Amino acid sequence: MTRAAAALALLVLGVPAAGAQEGREGGRRHGPPQDHVFKMVDSYFINNLKQRLDLTDEQLTRVVPHVQRLQTDRRELAQRRMRAMRELNRVLLSGTATEAAVRELLREVKAVEAEEPATLGRDREAIDAVLSPVQQAKYRLLEAEVERRVRHAMARARGGRRPSRAPRQAEPERQTPPN
């Protein structure tokens, strides 16, 4: 990847983190609208497909709609789960949670958790049907690389915390013995 492409990737993948700050400061938006950010990341990903997977023009034409479907389904499922989890948290923190309300919210969380593997698996199978085994492997590596870059960009936006590490604890102050 050229330096210009790497810089573009960091810019594109760093933008979602800026938009993630919405709602923390009075609902003001600090980045592009969420849909625009998704389109930028999708564009980066799709622009890299042909080169990184050595796709023919015909393969690219056939695979792009499947990749877009996978990305859309992944986002919609994640959003459904997060909405249900936020509502579950709100209900539990309000002190007014009833067994029925919690049961209903848990039903939605569990429905998404059950639906996700089948939906995303079906989307990946459609992608795989267009690609050779070597291209399938390259696709998964590209997907993992993009996910890693997004996680790191989001961690930087949150103040440098790495997503996979626990925060460092401050060391206790050492007392010097009296002279």
N, C-alpha and C positions, 0 to 999 in steps of 0.2 A: 504494500500500500504506500503510495506516495505521501510526502509530508502534507501536501495540500489536502489530499483525501483524508488523512488522519485528523487534520485540524477540522475539516468539515464534519467528520464523524463525531469528534468530541463536542463540537458546537451543537450538532443535531441531537446527539444523545444526552448532552448536558441540559438542553432546554426543558425536558420533562421535569427535571428536578426543580427548576425555577418555578414552574407552574404548580408544583406540589405545595408551595407555600401558601396558596390560596386558602382562605378560611382561618388562617392563624393570626392574621392582623386585620380584623374587622371585615373580612370577606373581600379585601382588595386583591386584585389579580396582579401578580408580579411577573407575568410571562404571557406568551401567546395562549389563546384559548386551547383547551385540552384536545379538541378534535384536530386542530392545526398541528399540534405537537405530534399526535399520532400519525398524521399524514406525512410529516417530515421524517419520522423514524421509518415508516413503511417505505417511503421513497428511497431513503438511504439503503435499506435492506434490499429492495427490489433492484436498485441500480447496481448492487454488487452481485446479484445472482448470476447474471450471464457470465461475467468474468471469473468469479470465484468457483463456479460449478462447471465451467466450460460448456455452457448450454448452446444449442443451436437456436436460431431465430424461432423455429417452429416449437421447440421445447419451451422457450421463454414465453411465447404466446399462450401455450397451454398451461404452464405452471403458475403464472402470475395470478389468475383468478382464484386458484386453490390456496396460494399463500395469503392473499388478501382475506379469504374466508377464514383461514386459521387465525390470523391476527384479530379479525373482528370477533370471532367466537371466543377467543381467549380473553379479550377485553370485556366483552359483555358478561361472561361468566364471572370474571374477577369483580366487575362492578356490582353485579347482583349479590355476590357473596359479601362484599364490603358494605353495601347498603343494609343488608340483613344484620351483619355484625355490629354496625354502628347503632342500628335501632335496638338490637339486643342490649348493647352496652347502655344506651340511653334509658331504656326501660328498667334495667337492673339498678342503675345509679339513681333513678328517680325515687326509688323506695316504694313505687306503686306496682311493681311487677306482680302479675298473677301467674299461676301455673298455666292457664290457658294461653296467655299472651306469650310467655316464654316458649311454650310448646309450639305455637304457630311460627315464631321466629326461628326456632331450631329446625322446624320442618323445612323452611326455605333454605337455610344453610346446608342442611343435609341433602336437599334436592340438588343444589348446585354441586356439592361434593360428589354426588352420584352421577350427575350428568356430565361433568367435566371430562373424565377419562374417555368416555364413549365418543363424545363430540369431537374432542381434539384428536383422538385416535382415528376417527373417520376422516378428519381433515388431513392428517398426515398420510394416511393411506392413499388419498387422492393425489397428494403431491408425489409420493413414492411411485405411483403408477406411471408418472411422466418421466421419472429419472432412472438412470442406471444405478446399480448398487454403489459405485464409486461416487456418483453425484449425490446420492442419498446421504452418504457419509459426510461429504463436503457441506451439504445443506445443514446437517445437524451441528457441524462445527461452526458454521457461520452463525446459526441461531444462538449457540452457546456464547460465542464471542460478543454478539450484540447484547444479549442478556447481561453478560458480565460488565460490559461498558456502561449500560444503563444503571446497573446497581452501583458501580463506582461513581458515576456522575451524580446519582442521588445522594450517595454518602457524602460526597464533597459539598453538595448543596446544604446538607444537614450539619455542616460544621466539621467535616473531615472524618466523621466516624465511619469506620468500615462496617459494612453490613454483617460480615461473618464473625466479627470479634466482639467480645464483651468489652464494655468501656473500662478504661484503666481506672484503678482506684488510687487515690492520693496516698502517698506513703505517710505514715505517722511521723510527726515531728520528733526529732531526736533531741533529747534533753542532754545538755552538757553538765557533767557533774560540777558542783560548786568547788571553787578553789580554796 
